[in-house]
Amino acid sequence: MKHELTRSRIFLSPPHMSGNELKYINRAFESNWIAPLGPNVDEFEKEIASYVGVRGAVAVSSGTAAIHLALSILGVTKGDIVFCSTLTFVASANPILYQDASPVFIDSEPETWNMSPIALEKALVEAKATGQMPKAVIVVNLYGQVAKMDEIISLCNLYNVPIIEDAAESLGSTYKGYASGSFGDFGIFSFNGNKIITTSGGGMLVSDNLAALEKARFLATQAKDPALHYQHSSVGFNYRMSNILAGIGISQLEVLNQRVNSRRSVYERYFKELSDIPGIYLLPELDQTFSNRWLTALCIEEESNIDILDLINMMAEENIEIRPIWKPLHLQPLFHGAKYFSHYKSDSISEKLFNSGVCLPSGSNLTEKEQLRVINCIKKAAKVKCV
Ligand SMILES: *Cc1c(COP(=O)(O)O)cnc(C)c1O
């Protein structure tokens, strides 16, 4: 009887192997390229660059490391200011602190949940007036949905501020036909275990600026000056990706489009079953964008009669992992005192989303049967008849 009560765990976004990974790992072993460089790394970089449509890529140990390198190359240093989306994972902004710079957080807008061009403009106008211009703007594409890049890029061009596109969650998404990650002066991806494809841990810095990427390679390998002996004149990092892990990445990239399709189907099923419940709103897909639907996120508002805490507890009992959406960074104790610009004068979109938003299990290996368990749980909480 007991096994009927213990239901298998449904994770938010577990790794999903293609089955081909060992082939490339073995290639690393056979050639003895067991190092943070080698043929798998070179190949993975070329393939990501070509997939995204940029001139070059540098494989690194994490998405966080890629953001840190971008900030270093843009010359962000002690006392500088960097703008950053507020509704995101802490990794988007931690590297600002590594550089002893100060983040200024920008609210979301309701259509994409990403950086509000209105709030960004307010922040830029004030920065200009006070002579405290940001050295960079970090724009995050949440849960696979690309931000309003046209508006954001024209503002940043007008004020001459470089963009770092945090596309950690949006590999495989497009905006007006161009790949997410290709819009900023730099783009970054993450291959952490929970992302749409994974190397178990890893990241990628991409750009059209090959000289800047050369500098990134230099900084990511301890900034060793060209000399016979070990010569160093700037601070470096040990940030390169292992040749073994790059092998996993090559094999995962082969199935990326399938992974995107699976996650989109997961979203479609949630949409079909849940969007009619009053008070439930799923993260929309902006016109002319294509989302990889990394995670299906929804807002549960009062009319739904669902108490979010109750729902999370019910899900825990059912052994299903759901999570509130990212807590806005301007509300984090870590960033206490940081400046914040909201979309509306007296109304903060990111805070509203945080108060009602949850992410549902969205893995590309989620079965329809498992998904039904999640859907029925939400319907039960909303007191809607289950299928
Ligand atoms: C995962 C993630 C990162 C960090 O990537 P790591 O590879 O885990 O360092 C950065 N930004 C966002 C938005 C992420 O979701």
The ligand as a MOL file (V3000), in Angstrom:
LIG
                    3D

  0  0  0     0  0            999 V3000
M  V30 BEGIN CTAB
M  V30 COUNTS 15 15 0 0 0
M  V30 BEGIN ATOM
M  V30 1 C 20.9830 30.9230 -13.9480 0
M  V30 2 C 21.0470 32.3820 -14.1000 0
M  V30 3 C 22.2680 33.0740 -14.0240 0
M  V30 4 C 23.5520 32.4620 -13.5630 0
M  V30 5 O 24.0190 31.4150 -14.2510 0
M  V30 6 P 25.0110 30.3780 -13.5250 0
M  V30 7 O 25.4950 29.5660 -14.6570 0
M  V30 8 O 24.2010 29.6090 -12.5430 0
M  V30 9 O 26.0940 31.1650 -12.8730 0
M  V30 10 C 22.2720 34.4360 -14.2850 0
M  V30 11 N 21.1420 35.0810 -14.5810 0
M  V30 12 C 19.9520 34.4650 -14.6350 0
M  V30 13 C 18.7490 35.2550 -14.9910 0
M  V30 14 C 19.8590 33.1040 -14.3710 0
M  V30 15 O 18.6610 32.5020 -14.3870 0
M  V30 END ATOM
M  V30 BEGIN BOND
M  V30 1 1 1 2
M  V30 2 1 2 3
M  V30 3 2 2 14
M  V30 4 1 3 4
M  V30 5 2 3 10
M  V30 6 1 4 5
M  V30 7 1 5 6
M  V30 8 2 6 7
M  V30 9 1 6 8
M  V30 10 1 6 9
M  V30 11 1 10 11
M  V30 12 2 11 12
M  V30 13 1 12 13
M  V30 14 1 12 14
M  V30 15 1 14 15
M  V30 END BOND
M  V30 END CTAB
M  END
